[in-house]
Structures are given as C-alpha cells and as structure tokens.
Amino acid sequence: MLSKWFSRLYFFTLCLTLTCILAHLFSPKVVQASPLPPFFINEIHYDNAGADKNEFIELVGISGVNLNAWSLHLYNGSNGNVYGNPYTFSDLTVADTNNGFGFVTVNFTNIGKSIQNGSPDGIVLADELNNVIQFLSYEGSFRANSGIAAGLMSNNIGVFEPSNTPLGYSLQLTGQGNQYQDFTWATSLQNTFGQLNVGQSLVPISLAGAIPVSEPKSISLVILVAFGLLIFSSYKILSLFLNKTPVTLQLLGRLVEELQGVGLEPVKGSRL
C-alpha cells in the first residue's frame, strides 16, 4: 500500500516539475535583431567648383560604439585599385547626437588627403576585423582588383557631384529609418556633416514591434536531463527499499533472536 501511494506521489511530482521546466524552456522570448552594420556612410563631398575643398566622408550609427580599427579605403574606378593609404580610426567612442545615434566625419582635406572626382570612384567602409561593411561608388560601378575589397563589385549610389557643385554642398542620405537600406541618396544639398541630413529622420532602435519567438535554452536542457536522471535514480532506490521492507524486517528479527541466544541484547531504545 505504501509503495503504491509513493508511486502516485512520485509521478505527480515528476509531471508537475517537468511541466514547469518545459514551460520555462519553450516560453516565448522577445528578441530584437541589431541593425547590421552598426555604422554606414551617410554623407559624401568630393567635388566642387574651383579647387576642391573640405572633401569629407561622414558615418552615422549607434552611439556608444567604439570605432577603434575601423577604416575607410578609397578606390580608383578606372583600374579597380586602392589609391592613397586607408584612414583608420583610433580609439573613438561615438557620442549620442540624435535618438541614440551619432555622427563621425573625416575631413580628408584637413589630413592632407583628397578624394578623386569619379567616373567612377569608390569608398569602402571596413570594420575592425577588416570585414567590408560597404563598398559604395559614384558616377558608375566597378570591380575592385586589389586591397580589402578585391573581387567585390561596388554599389553605385546613383547620384554625383558635378564640377560646378557649389562649395559647401554634399551628397546625402534622406528618408526615415535606422539602417542604410531605409534611406536614399539625394543630389547635392547644403552639407550637414556632424548632424542630421536634409530630410533625414533617425528612428530610435527599441523592442517595439519585436516578435516573440520560442528559443530553447541549452542550459535548461542540461538541467532537465540531470533532474530527470536524479528523480529516476531516487525512485528506483526507494522502490527497491519499499518492495523489500517485509523481508528486511524478517531478517532483522532473526538477527535479534540469534543475538539473544548468545547472551547479547539489542541496543536500548531499539524498536525491533
């Protein structure tokens, strides 16, 4: 009777525990994909009327990101080769300028470099592991033959700066969003480097609209298996003890009789 009661209690406890673990294991987990990449080219100026001045490339992305070892590489579209030395960012953590985003501008004129005037030419943005994040070109597309983007085809932005572009103008991304593909390139506008472009709105990145998905957790699976083995082992041991209880008591009784026959008494307080 005791064994039957214990079995029922055991299975009830086991089922309840497994239900709780499985509910936790496969419960919906809200996940939000981070924008990839966290930074992208946002504004470019390479040509203007007269001598070219203040040639620059601006990046925009998530504030708080450290751009250490990220780099910009300039490509000559006529032969597909890199020209000049790449510009490599040092230890730079991007400040929050607008809705959790920040801007980083590299003025090539100020550092003694220049950006070629196209037909076509290109720019590569690479991360700290030398992964090509973007390979953009203006005034046409071409395939890179050397350098970090060797073998890759450029993505033509579709707009360009003619030689009569007023000084202080630039090519800019316009639109609303928080990733590169959310925006489109506009023809020359008054430059805005270091701030939002004309007609641009950066949408904060949040969990709003994130889709819950069931993601099994590997650690919970290990705990589930270990717990199951522990319960199974304890059940087998206790079942064996309960099933053999009458026999065990009978053997202990005979042992007491033998001890009394040789003049020994069981320990005082024993209930045998």
NUNUVO-364697 format. One line per 2 residues: number of its first residue (from 0); their letters; for each residue y, x, z of N, C-alpha, C, CB. Coordinates in steps of 0.02 Angstrom, whole numbers, padded with zeros to 5 digits. Glycine has a CB too. Layout:
BEGIN
NUM> a> Y/X/Z/Y/X/Z/Y/X/Z/Y/X/Z ~ ...
This chain:
BEGIN
0> ml> -00061/00042/00000/00000/00000/00000/00063/00043/00000/00001/-00047/00061 ~ 00061/00096/00043/00118/00141/00047/00129/00177/-00019/00108/00192/00103
2> sk> 00073/00197/-00050/00078/00232/-00114/00108/00187/-00168/00008/00256/-00137 ~ 00089/00124/-00169/00115/00076/-00218/00190/00065/-00208/00077/00010/-00213
4> wf> 00210/00059/-00144/00282/00049/-00129/00322/00110/-00150/00292/00036/-00054 ~ 00295/00169/-00136/00330/00231/-00154/00337/00237/-00231/00293/00292/-00126
6> sr> 00286/00218/-00267/00289/00222/-00340/00344/00177/-00367/00222/00202/-00370 ~ 00349/00117/-00340/00401/00072/-00364/00471/00100/-00349/00393/00002/-00331
8> ly> 00480/00126/-00288/00544/00155/-00269/00560/00215/-00313/00543/00176/-00196 ~ 00510/00254/-00327/00519/00314/-00368/00543/00295/-00438/00454/00355/-00372
10> ff> 00509/00248/-00470/00528/00229/-00538/00596/00195/-00541/00475/00183/-00567 ~ 00613/00157/-00489/00679/00126/-00487/00734/00179/-00482/00684/00077/-00428
12> tl> 00723/00228/-00437/00772/00282/-00428/00778/00323/-00491/00753/00327/-00369 ~ 00721/00338/-00523/00721/00378/-00583/00759/00343/-00640/00650/00393/-00605
14> cl> 00745/00279/-00650/00779/00241/-00703/00854/00237/-00691/00750/00170/-00707 ~ 00874/00226/-00628/00945/00222/-00612/00980/00288/-00625/00955/00201/-00539
16> tl> 00947/00343/-00605/00977/00410/-00615/00983/00427/-00689/00935/00463/-00579 ~ 00929/00413/-00726/00931/00428/-00798/00984/00387/-00834/00862/00415/-00828
18> tc> 00993/00325/-00813/01045/00282/-00843/01114/00311/-00832/01041/00211/-00814 ~ 01127/00335/-00771/01193/00365/-00755/01205/00428/-00795/01198/00380/-00680
20> il> 01152/00470/-00800/01160/00533/-00836/01171/00521/-00910/01099/00577/-00827 ~ 01132/00475/-00940/01140/00460/-01011/01207/00428/-01025/01084/00414/-01034
22> ah> 01232/00386/-00979/01297/00355/-00988/01352/00408/-00991/01311/00305/-00933 ~ 01345/00458/-00948/01394/00513/-00948/01385/00557/-01010/01388/00555/-00885
24> lf> 01322/00568/-01028/01306/00614/-01082/01333/00589/-01149/01231/00624/-01087 ~ 01326/00525/-01162/01345/00498/-01227/01407/00453/-01224/01287/00459/-01256
26> sp> 01445/00459/-01170/01506/00420/-01166/01556/00444/-01218/01537/00424/-01095 ~ 01596/00398/-01246/01645/00418/-01297/01694/00470/-01268/01684/00358/-01323
28> kv> 01706/00521/-01307/01752/00574/-01287/01809/00577/-01338/01716/00643/-01282 ~ 01871/00571/-01314/01928/00572/-01359/01941/00643/-01382/01991/00542/-01325
30> vq> 01940/00653/-01447/01953/00719/-01475/02011/00714/-01523/01890/00748/-01510 ~ 02050/00767/-01527/02106/00769/-01573/02104/00836/-01610/02174/00760/-01535
32> as> 02100/00833/-01675/02098/00894/-01714/02167/00926/-01714/02074/00881/-01785 ~ 02169/00990/-01701/02233/01026/-01703/02254/01036/-01776/02228/01094/-01666
34> pl> 02319/01035/-01788/02342/01048/-01857/02320/01117/-01878/02418/01040/-01862 ~ 02291/01122/-01936/02270/01187/-01962/02303/01199/-02029/02193/01191/-01969
36> pp> 02339/01253/-02036/02352/01304/-01986/02409/01283/-01939/02370/01370/-02019 ~ 02418/01318/-01882/02472/01300/-01836/02541/01317/-01863/02461/01334/-01770
38> ff> 02545/01361/-01915/02609/01378/-01945/02604/01376/-02020/02632/01448/-01921 ~ 02661/01360/-02053/02662/01360/-02126/02732/01376/-02150/02639/01292/-02155
40> in> 02737/01396/-02214/02802/01413/-02244/02842/01349/-02255/02792/01451/-02312 ~ 02904/01350/-02231/02945/01290/-02230/03007/01294/-02273/02964/01275/-02160
42> ei> 03032/01354/-02286/03094/01362/-02324/03096/01432/-02355/03157/01350/-02277 ~ 03123/01436/-02416/03125/01500/-02453/03192/01507/-02489/03066/01504/-02503
44> hy> 03218/01567/-02487/03276/01583/-02530/03264/01652/-02560/03344/01581/-02490 ~ 03267/01655/-02628/03255/01719/-02662/03304/01735/-02718/03185/01719/-02689
46> dn> 03344/01685/-02740/03389/01698/-02796/03452/01658/-02788/03354/01680/-02863 ~ 03508/01687/-02809/03573/01652/-02808/03620/01683/-02860/03605/01654/-02737
48> ag> 03675/01650/-02873/03724/01675/-02921/03751/01742/-02897/03782/01624/-02932 ~ 03757/01790/-02943/03781/01856/-02924/03725/01895/-02890/03841/01850/-02878
50> ad> 03746/01945/-02850/03696/01985/-02814/03661/01943/-02762/03730/02047/-02781 ~ 03594/01948/-02760/03555/01908/-02712/03571/01929/-02641/03479/01914/-02726
52> kn> 03583/01880/-02598/03598/01893/-02528/03558/01847/-02482/03674/01883/-02515 ~ 03546/01872/-02422/03512/01832/-02370/03447/01801/-02395/03557/01777/-02344
54> ef> 03407/01841/-02430/03341/01817/-02452/03297/01811/-02390/03309/01866/-02505 ~ 03267/01752/-02382/03228/01741/-02321/03169/01695/-02332/03273/01713/-02266
56> ie> 03123/01698/-02285/03066/01652/-02283/03064/01624/-02211/02998/01687/-02302 ~ 03059/01558/-02207/03056/01526/-02141/02988/01494/-02130/03112/01473/-02133
58> lv> 02962/01502/-02070/02900/01469/-02050/02916/01415/-01998/02848/01520/-02022 ~ 02873/01365/-01995/02878/01314/-01943/02808/01301/-01917/02912/01248/-01969
60> gi> 02804/01285/-01853/02738/01270/-01824/02743/01252/-01750/02692/01329/-01833 ~ 02686/01250/-01718/02680/01228/-01649/02713/01279/-01602/02607/01218/-01630
62> sg> 02756/01256/-01559/02788/01301/-01511/02737/01327/-01462/02846/01265/-01474 ~ 02751/01386/-01435/02705/01417/-01387/02654/01463/-01419/02670/01365/-01348
64> vn> 02647/01459/-01486/02600/01502/-01522/02629/01573/-01525/02586/01475/-01594 ~ 02587/01622/-01513/02608/01692/-01519/02589/01717/-01589/02577/01737/-01463
66> ln> 02638/01739/-01627/02627/01761/-01696/02612/01836/-01702/02687/01743/-01738 ~ 02595/01867/-01647/02580/01938/-01649/02527/01953/-01702/02556/01963/-01581
68> aw> 02542/02000/-01747/02497/02024/-01801/02491/01975/-01860/02428/02036/-01772 ~ 02526/01918/-01858/02531/01877/-01918/02574/01915/-01969/02562/01805/-01902
70> sl> 02567/01899/-02033/02603/01939/-02083/02621/01899/-02145/02560/01999/-02103 ~ 02673/01925/-02180/02695/01897/-02244/02687/01952/-02297/02770/01873/-02240
72> hl> 02657/01932/-02354/02644/01979/-02409/02676/01952/-02472/02567/01991/-02418 ~ 02712/01994/-02508/02747/01974/-02569/02706/01996/-02630/02818/02004/-02572
74> yn> 02699/01950/-02679/02659/01963/-02739/02700/01958/-02802/02600/01914/-02742 ~ 02685/02006/-02848/02715/02005/-02914/02669/01966/-02961/02726/02078/-02941
76> gs> 02695/01910/-02987/02653/01867/-03028/02636/01895/-03096/02686/01802/-03036 ~ 02674/01944/-03120/02661/01971/-03186/02597/02013/-03189/02720/02014/-03209
78> ng> 02579/02043/-03132/02517/02083/-03131/02469/02064/-03074/02534/02156/-03126 ~ 02490/02018/-03031/02447/01995/-02977/02441/02043/-02919/02379/01981/-03004
80> nv> 02485/02093/-02916/02481/02143/-02864/02535/02134/-02811/02487/02212/-02894 ~ 02521/02162/-02752/02570/02160/-02698/02627/02208/-02714/02536/02179/-02630
82> yg> 02688/02189/-02695/02744/02236/-02700/02776/02244/-02631/02797/02212/-02753 ~ 02797/02304/-02617/02826/02318/-02551/02773/02316/-02497/02881/02268/-02535
84> np> 02793/02332/-02436/02748/02330/-02379/02750/02261/-02347/02767/02384/-02327 ~ 02694/02238/-02320/02695/02172/-02288/02740/02172/-02226/02623/02151/-02268
86> yt> 02767/02114/-02211/02805/02107/-02149/02757/02081/-02096/02867/02059/-02158 ~ 02750/02119/-02041/02704/02100/-01988/02743/02081/-01925/02654/02157/-01972
88> fs> 02727/02024/-01898/02761/02001/-01837/02735/02040/-01776/02751/01925/-01826 ~ 02781/02057/-01732/02761/02089/-01669/02750/02034/-01617/02814/02141/-01645
90> dl> 02749/02051/-01555/02735/02003/-01501/02791/01950/-01499/02729/02039/-01433 ~ 02779/01893/-01531/02830/01841/-01537/02800/01773/-01519/02859/01839/-01609
92> tv> 02823/01744/-01464/02802/01677/-01445/02856/01628/-01466/02789/01672/-01367 ~ 02837/01578/-01504/02884/01532/-01535/02911/01481/-01485/02851/01496/-01595
94> ad> 02976/01475/-01482/03009/01429/-01436/03007/01358/-01464/03081/01450/-01422 ~ 03012/01309/-01419/03013/01238/-01438/03084/01221/-01461/02990/01192/-01380
96> tn> 03091/01205/-01525/03156/01188/-01553/03163/01114/-01567/03169/01228/-01617 ~ 03107/01082/-01587/03110/01012/-01605/03042/00979/-01598/03136/01004/-01677
98> ng> 03036/00933/-01550/02974/00894/-01541/02911/00936/-01535/02967/00847/-01599 ~ 02916/00992/-01500/02857/01034/-01492/02845/01083/-01548/02798/00992/-01484
100> fg> 02894/01090/-01593/02889/01136/-01649/02944/01190/-01643/02896/01099/-01717 ~ 02931/01246/-01675/02981/01299/-01676/02986/01330/-01745/02963/01352/-01625
102> fv> 03040/01366/-01757/03054/01397/-01822/03058/01472/-01814/03119/01368/-01853 ~ 03033/01507/-01864/03037/01580/-01865/03062/01600/-01935/02968/01614/-01849
104> tv> 03117/01637/-01937/03147/01656/-02001/03146/01732/-02008/03218/01630/-02007 ~ 03124/01756/-02066/03126/01827/-02082/03177/01837/-02138/03055/01854/-02103
106> nf> 03231/01872/-02122/03283/01886/-02172/03266/01954/-02204/03355/01887/-02140 ~ 03240/01952/-02264/03217/02013/-02297/03276/02059/-02316/03177/01996/-02360
108> tn> 03334/02029/-02331/03392/02070/-02347/03413/02113/-02288/03451/02025/-02369 ~ 03410/02084/-02228/03431/02120/-02168/03384/02177/-02149/03436/02072/-02110
110> ig> 03321/02175/-02173/03274/02229/-02156/03263/02275/-02216/03207/02199/-02133 ~ 03309/02272/-02263/03307/02318/-02320/03254/02302/-02372/03296/02386/-02295
112> ks> 03232/02240/-02375/03183/02220/-02425/03213/02166/-02470/03118/02194/-02391 ~ 03179/02151/-02525/03202/02098/-02569/03143/02057/-02594/03242/02127/-02629
114> iq> 03158/01995/-02612/03107/01950/-02639/03120/01941/-02713/03107/01881/-02601 ~ 03070/01954/-02755/03079/01950/-02827/03095/01880/-02851/03016/01975/-02863
116> ng> 03125/01876/-02910/03153/01813/-02934/03106/01770/-02975/03213/01828/-02974 ~ 03043/01787/-02978/02996/01740/-03007/02975/01752/-03078/03025/01676/-03004
118> sp> 02948/01698/-03104/02919/01691/-03172/02852/01726/-03181/02967/01717/-03223 ~ 02802/01715/-03139/02808/01690/-03070/02803/01746/-03019/02753/01637/-03056
120> dg> 02813/01730/-02956/02802/01775/-02900/02775/01733/-02842/02868/01813/-02879 ~ 02749/01767/-02790/02717/01729/-02737/02724/01759/-02668/02646/01721/-02752
122> iv> 02704/01719/-02619/02708/01738/-02548/02642/01719/-02514/02769/01703/-02512 ~ 02615/01764/-02475/02554/01750/-02435/02572/01751/-02362/02497/01801/-02451
124> la> 02550/01701/-02326/02554/01700/-02252/02483/01710/-02226/02585/01632/-02226 ~ 02474/01761/-02183/02408/01777/-02156/02411/01778/-02080/02383/01845/-02183
126> de> 02355/01759/-02048/02354/01760/-01975/02335/01828/-01948/02304/01707/-01949 ~ 02324/01833/-01883/02312/01897/-01851/02244/01927/-01870/02315/01889/-01776
128> ln> 02200/01887/-01899/02135/01911/-01921/02134/01924/-01997/02080/01861/-01903 ~ 02193/01922/-02026/02202/01932/-02099/02170/01876/-02140/02172/01999/-02119
130> nv> 02163/01818/-02111/02143/01759/-02149/02204/01733/-02187/02113/01703/-02103 ~ 02196/01718/-02251/02251/01692/-02291/02262/01619/-02272/02238/01700/-02367
132> iq> 02319/01605/-02241/02336/01537/-02222/02368/01499/-02280/02384/01537/-02161 ~ 02413/01533/-02316/02444/01504/-02375/02455/01559/-02428/02512/01470/-02357
134> fl> 02448/01538/-02491/02466/01581/-02547/02507/01538/-02594/02402/01611/-02583 ~ 02573/01539/-02583/02619/01499/-02622/02652/01540/-02677/02671/01467/-02577
136> sy> 02670/01507/-02731/02707/01542/-02785/02761/01495/-02812/02659/01564/-02843 ~ 02810/01525/-02845/02864/01487/-02875/02872/01510/-02947/02930/01496/-02836
138> eg> 02892/01463/-02990/02901/01475/-03062/02834/01491/-03096/02950/01532/-03074 ~ 02780/01459/-03071/02714/01466/-03102/02661/01486/-03053/02718/01517/-03157
140> sf> 02599/01486/-03078/02541/01507/-03037/02510/01570/-03066/02488/01450/-03033 ~ 02472/01606/-03024/02438/01666/-03047/02382/01683/-02998/02487/01725/-03055
142> ra> 02339/01728/-03020/02284/01750/-02977/02301/01820/-02950/02216/01752/-03017 ~ 02290/01829/-02885/02303/01893/-02854/02249/01943/-02873/02308/01886/-02777
144> ns> 02269/02004/-02890/02221/02056/-02910/02210/02109/-02857/02244/02089/-02973 ~ 02253/02109/-02806/02246/02160/-02754/02272/02131/-02688/02286/02224/-02773
146> gi> 02265/02173/-02637/02292/02153/-02572/02251/02100/-02536/02361/02128/-02580 ~ 02281/02069/-02487/02247/02024/-02442/02222/01960/-02477/02293/02005/-02385
148> aa> 02254/01941/-02532/02236/01879/-02568/02198/01893/-02632/02298/01839/-02583 ~ 02171/01953/-02641/02137/01971/-02703/02084/01919/-02723/02103/02040/-02696
150> gl> 02089/01895/-02786/02041/01846/-02812/02063/01774/-02802/01976/01856/-02779 ~ 02114/01762/-02762/02137/01694/-02748/02190/01672/-02798/02163/01688/-02677
152> ms> 02191/01607/-02813/02242/01578/-02857/02298/01550/-02815/02211/01522/-02903 ~ 02359/01563/-02835/02417/01539/-02797/02427/01464/-02806/02481/01576/-02818
154> nn> 02463/01435/-02759/02480/01364/-02762/02555/01359/-02779/02464/01328/-02694 ~ 02569/01337/-02840/02638/01332/-02863/02674/01275/-02827/02640/01320/-02940
156> ig> 02731/01291/-02796/02767/01240/-02757/02804/01191/-02802/02816/01273/-02709 ~ 02811/01207/-02866/02838/01159/-02914/02913/01157/-02920/02815/01093/-02896
158> vf> 02949/01195/-02880/03023/01199/-02886/03042/01272/-02886/03058/01160/-02827 ~ 03104/01287/-02907/03126/01357/-02909/03201/01360/-02901/03103/01391/-02975
160> ep> 03226/01420/-02889/03298/01432/-02885/03322/01464/-02950/03315/01476/-02823 ~ 03362/01431/-02989/03389/01463/-03050/03439/01517/-03031/03422/01410/-03097
162> sn> 03457/01558/-03080/03501/01615/-03067/03572/01594/-03048/03503/01660/-03127 ~ 03589/01531/-03059/03657/01508/-03041/03657/01468/-02975/03685/01464/-03097
164> tp> 03603/01473/-02936/03600/01438/-02872/03657/01462/-02827/03531/01450/-02838 ~ 03694/01416/-02797/03750/01436/-02753/03724/01476/-02693/03789/01374/-02728
166> lg> 03762/01524/-02672/03745/01562/-02613/03743/01516/-02552/03795/01621/-02602 ~ 03692/01522/-02511/03686/01479/-02453/03639/01420/-02464/03753/01454/-02432
168> ys> 03607/01417/-02523/03559/01364/-02537/03488/01392/-02532/03572/01333/-02607 ~ 03439/01345/-02531/03369/01367/-02525/03322/01312/-02549/03352/01386/-02452
170> lq> 03258/01330/-02555/03206/01281/-02570/03176/01260/-02503/03150/01311/-02618 ~ 03165/01194/-02493/03145/01169/-02427/03092/01115/-02432/03206/01142/-02391
172> lt> 03052/01111/-02379/03005/01055/-02372/03042/00995/-02344/02945/01074/-02327 ~ 03030/00936/-02373/03060/00875/-02348/03005/00823/-02336/03113/00847/-02397
174> gq> 03020/00774/-02295/02971/00723/-02279/02959/00718/-02204/02906/00736/-02315 ~ 02906/00683/-02186/02891/00671/-02116/02818/00688/-02102/02905/00598/-02096
176> gn> 02805/00722/-02047/02737/00739/-02028/02734/00799/-01982/02695/00753/-02090 ~ 02675/00830/-01978/02668/00890/-01936/02621/00942/-01966/02643/00869/-01867
178> qy> 02601/00932/-02029/02560/00980/-02064/02589/00990/-02134/02486/00957/-02067 ~ 02572/01047/-02164/02602/01065/-02228/02595/01010/-02280/02571/01130/-02254
180> qd> 02535/00981/-02285/02522/00931/-02337/02561/00866/-02327/02448/00915/-02339 ~ 02595/00859/-02270/02635/00799/-02259/02702/00802/-02295/02646/00789/-02184
182> ft> 02721/00861/-02319/02788/00871/-02347/02786/00888/-02421/02824/00926/-02308 ~ 02844/00883/-02453/02851/00903/-02523/02911/00950/-02530/02859/00840/-02570
184> wa> 02907/00994/-02580/02961/01042/-02592/03018/01008/-02630/02936/01103/-02630 ~ 03079/01022/-02608/03139/00995/-02641/03177/01051/-02676/03185/00959/-02589
186> ts> 03214/01033/-02728/03255/01082/-02762/03310/01107/-02715/03286/01052/-02827 ~ 03347/01156/-02738/03395/01191/-02695/03442/01144/-02657/03436/01238/-02736
188> lq> 03444/01156/-02591/03488/01119/-02546/03523/01169/-02501/03448/01066/-02504 ~ 03575/01147/-02467/03608/01191/-02418/03557/01216/-02368/03666/01153/-02382
190> nt> 03553/01282/-02359/03500/01309/-02317/03507/01286/-02244/03500/01385/-02320 ~ 03451/01283/-02211/03447/01258/-02142/03404/01304/-02099/03420/01186/-02139
192> fg> 03398/01368/-02118/03349/01410/-02084/03363/01412/-02008/03350/01481/-02113 ~ 03308/01405/-01971/03312/01403/-01898/03316/01333/-01870/03370/01442/-01874
194> ql> 03316/01282/-01914/03320/01213/-01891/03287/01167/-01942/03393/01192/-01879 ~ 03287/01102/-01927/03256/01053/-01973/03288/01057/-02042/03263/00983/-01945
196> nv> 03247/01048/-02094/03273/01046/-02162/03307/00980/-02175/03217/01057/-02212 ~ 03343/00977/-02230/03374/00915/-02251/03319/00864/-02267/03421/00926/-02313
198> gq> 03323/00805/-02236/03273/00753/-02250/03204/00768/-02220/03266/00744/-02323 ~ 03201/00810/-02170/03137/00826/-02138/03134/00798/-02067/03126/00903/-02137
200> sl> 03076/00771/-02049/03064/00746/-01982/02996/00771/-01958/03068/00668/-01979 ~ 02995/00806/-01902/02933/00833/-01874/02907/00784/-01821/02944/00903/-01843
202> vp> 02846/00761/-01832/02815/00712/-01788/02777/00748/-01733/02768/00665/-01828 ~ 02790/00731/-01669/02755/00764/-01614/02679/00756/-01619/02779/00737/-01547
204> is> 02644/00806/-01600/02571/00804/-01601/02548/00777/-01534/02539/00874/-01615 ~ 02509/00722/-01535/02485/00692/-01473/02417/00662/-01485/02534/00638/-01447
206> la> 02389/00631/-01433/02323/00598/-01439/02329/00528/-01467/02289/00596/-01371 ~ 02390/00508/-01482/02399/00441/-01510/02361/00434/-01575/02474/00424/-01520
208> ga> 02320/00384/-01579/02282/00372/-01640/02218/00413/-01644/02324/00387/-01698 ~ 02203/00452/-01592/02141/00490/-01593/02081/00443/-01589/02139/00541/-01536
210> ip> 02027/00460/-01622/01968/00418/-01625/01916/00442/-01575/01938/00418/-01696 ~ 01892/00398/-01529/01840/00418/-01482/01775/00430/-01521/01829/00365/-01427
212> vs> 01740/00483/-01505/01676/00497/-01536/01627/00517/-01482/01681/00552/-01589 ~ 01563/00502/-01492/01511/00521/-01445/01489/00591/-01459/01452/00472/-01448
214> ep> 01500/00634/-01410/01481/00704/-01417/01436/00724/-01359/01544/00749/-01419 ~ 01370/00732/-01371/01325/00754/-01318/01347/00822/-01292/01253/00757/-01343
216> ks> 01344/00829/-01226/01364/00891/-01195/01302/00932/-01179/01405/00878/-01130 ~ 01299/00994/-01204/01239/01035/-01197/01223/01049/-01124/01249/01101/-01233
218> is> 01275/01058/-01082/01263/01072/-01011/01230/01012/-00978/01329/01089/-00975 ~ 01252/00951/-00996/01222/00891/-00968/01149/00884/-00989/01261/00828/-00989
220> lv> 01133/00905/-01050/01064/00902/-01072/01019/00947/-01030/01059/00923/-01146 ~ 01044/01007/-01014/01006/01053/-00972/00995/01023/-00903/01042/01120/-00966
222> il> 01049/00993/-00874/01043/00962/-00809/00994/00905/-00810/01111/00937/-00785 ~ 00995/00865/-00864/00949/00808/-00870/00876/00831/-00870/00965/00769/-00934
224> va> 00861/00882/-00909/00793/00908/-00913/00770/00936/-00846/00787/00961/-00967 ~ 00814/00976/-00814/00796/01006/-00750/00785/00953/-00697/00851/01054/-00727
226> fg> 00827/00902/-00697/00819/00849/-00648/00754/00811/-00659/00879/00800/-00651 ~ 00739/00798/-00722/00676/00763/-00737/00615/00802/-00714/00672/00750/-00811
228> ll> 00615/00868/-00725/00558/00909/-00702/00553/00909/-00627/00566/00981/-00728 ~ 00610/00911/-00592/00609/00911/-00519/00581/00845/-00492/00679/00922/-00491
230> if> 00604/00789/-00520/00579/00724/-00497/00504/00717/-00511/00618/00667/-00532 ~ 00483/00739/-00571/00413/00733/-00588/00369/00774/-00541/00401/00756/-00661
232> ss> 00391/00835/-00526/00352/00879/-00482/00347/00850/-00412/00383/00948/-00479 ~ 00404/00826/-00385/00403/00797/-00318/00360/00735/-00315/00475/00781/-00294
234> yk> 00361/00696/-00368/00320/00635/-00370/00245/00652/-00368/00336/00593/-00433 ~ 00225/00702/-00407/00154/00721/-00409/00131/00747/-00341/00142/00774/-00462
236> il> 00173/00786/-00308/00154/00815/-00242/00148/00760/-00191/00206/00868/-00219 ~ 00198/00715/-00188/00196/00661/-00138/00141/00611/-00153/00263/00625/-00136
238> sl> 00128/00599/-00217/00074/00553/-00235/00007/00581/-00212/00073/00540/-00311 ~ -00002/00646/-00222/-00065/00677/-00201/-00073/00672/-00126/-00066/00751/-00222
240> fl> -00019/00683/-00089/-00023/00679/-00016/-00039/00608/00006/00043/00702/00015 ~ -00004/00558/-00023/-00016/00489/-00002/-00086/00465/-00021/00036/00444/-00033
242> nk> -00110/00484/-00079/-00176/00463/-00101/-00231/00493/-00058/-00187/00481/-00173 ~ -00219/00551/-00029/-00270/00586/00011/-00260/00578/00086/-00270/00659/-00007
244> tp> -00212/00535/00106/-00197/00528/00178/-00258/00509/00219/-00143/00477/00187 ~ -00299/00457/00202/-00357/00439/00243/-00405/00498/00251/-00393/00379/00212
246> vt> -00418/00533/00197/-00464/00590/00201/-00437/00644/00246/-00478/00618/00131 ~ -00372/00656/00240/-00340/00708/00280/-00345/00692/00354/-00266/00716/00261
248> lq> -00332/00629/00372/-00336/00609/00443/-00408/00615/00468/-00311/00537/00451 ~ -00457/00597/00427/-00527/00601/00447/-00547/00674/00462/-00573/00571/00393
250> ll> -00525/00719/00418/-00542/00789/00428/-00508/00817/00491/-00520/00830/00368 ~ -00446/00797/00504/-00412/00820/00563/-00446/00793/00627/-00339/00798/00561
252> gr> -00471/00731/00623/-00507/00702/00681/-00570/00742/00697/-00525/00629/00667 ~ -00608/00761/00645/-00668/00800/00656/-00651/00869/00686/-00707/00809/00591
254> lv> -00595/00897/00663/-00575/00962/00690/-00559/00956/00765/-00514/00989/00652 ~ -00527/00903/00786/-00512/00893/00856/-00576/00887/00897/-00469/00830/00866
256> ee> -00626/00850/00871/-00689/00843/00907/-00724/00910/00916/-00735/00794/00869 ~ -00722/00951/00864/-00753/01017/00869/-00718/01060/00921/-00753/01052/00800
258> lq> -00651/01056/00922/-00613/01095/00970/-00628/01073/01041/-00538/01089/00956 ~ -00635/01007/01052/-00652/00983/01118/-00722/01004/01139/-00646/00907/01120
260> gv> -00767/01010/01090/-00836/01030/01105/-00841/01102/01131/-00880/01023/01044 ~ -00794/01143/01112/-00796/01213/01135/-00746/01223/01192/-00780/01261/01077
262> gl> -00721/01170/01220/-00677/01175/01278/-00604/01183/01263/-00698/01231/01319 ~ -00583/01173/01200/-00513/01178/01183/-00483/01109/01176/-00503/01218/01118
264> ep> -00421/01103/01194/-00386/01039/01189/-00331/01044/01137/-00357/01019/01258 ~ -00318/00992/01104/-00262/00993/01056/-00195/01003/01093/-00260/00928/01015
266> vk> -00146/01026/01058/-00080/01038/01088/-00053/00974/01117/-00031/01067/01036 ~ -00025/00981/01179/00002/00922/01214/00056/00890/01173/00028/00942/01282
268> gs> 00053/00825/01169/00103/00788/01131/00078/00769/01062/00165/00829/01125 ~ 00018/00795/01043/-00009/00778/00978/-00031/00706/00977/-00068/00824/00960
270> rl> -00022/00674/00920/-00039/00603/00914/-00107/00594/00879/00015/00566/00874 ~ -00144/00647/00868/-00209/00641/00836/-00259/00610/00883/-00233/00709/00812
